[in-house]
Amino acid sequence: MVPLLRPLLRPFRDRPWRFALPALAVVVIADDLLVRYEPSRVIVGLLDESAHLATASLLVAALPLPRGDPFLLGALAGAVLIDADHLPGEFGWPIITRGSGRPLPHSLPTVGLLLAITTLARGPWRAVMAGATYGLMTHLLRDGATGGMPLWWPRSKRRVRIPYDLYLLLLTGASLALVRGAHHPDRSPPPVR
């Protein structure tokens, strides 16, 4: 893994409960600002990507298993890099959305492709790709709660949505589990060194 990033990831990896409530706050504040105001596309992107990173970091931290740096980096990357598929539409080429609202790669075939790549990967790249797959799934979870996505494409372009309150309940539960785990170390997953 990239040695330069290890010191940045250590606090998250060793004491994830410290990030639980701030991550939840990022999501709630970003979504509140997105609903209350009509920010520019750049501000929308910054707020939404921050909330995607917060969602992924919170749900990775809440996993009941050891998490290493490769998995964590993959998850954070997978949570935001999928939104590069919005760029063609931003430049006036909406072929990748084709009336679905969100770009078509925001769907289960993309998850399947990442899973296939994960099974073929070796060494630390397998953990990176497993993390990227998990990060993409957290991205789809958030997108489902904030407008929907064409989850079943190519079979259907119909948007699949989940109630925002359910998404928020899941993040709140993950936050509370992390904070509770901090006070009961026997219930926390061990850090990976």
C-alpha positions, 0 to 999 in steps of 0.5 A: 500500500502507499506508505504516505497514506498510512499515517492518514488512515491510522486514526480512522483504522484504530479508533473509528468511533471518533469519526462516527458522529462527525460522519453522520453530521456531514451527511445530515448537514450536506443533505439539509443544504442541498434541500434548502438551497439551490447551490451551483453544480460545483457546490452540489458536487462537493456536498454530495461527494462529501456525503458519499465519503462520510457514508462509506467511511461510516459503513466501513468502520461499522463492519464487524471484521478487521479492516486494512488500509487496502480495503479502506482506500478501495472503499473510499475510492469506490464511493466517489469515483463512480460519479465520474460517469456524470461528466459526459452529461455535464459536457452536453453528452447525456448518452450515458443517462438515456432518460434514467436520471442518473448514469446507467453505470449506477446499477447492479451490472457495475457491482457485478463487474467489480466483484468479478475483478475482485475475484481475479485480483491478487495480493493487496489488489484483491482487498482494494477491489473488495473495498471498491465494490463495498464503496460502490454499494454504499454509493448506490445506497445513498443515491437510492435515498436521494433520488433513485438510480437505474439499479436494474439496468439494462433490464429497466431504466426505472429508478429504484428508490429507498426511503431517506429515513431508512438510509438515515436510520442505517447511518445512525445505527452504525454511528451508535454501534461504533460509539457503543463499541468504543466503550465495550472494546470486546465488541469492537473489531480488532484493528489491522496492522 
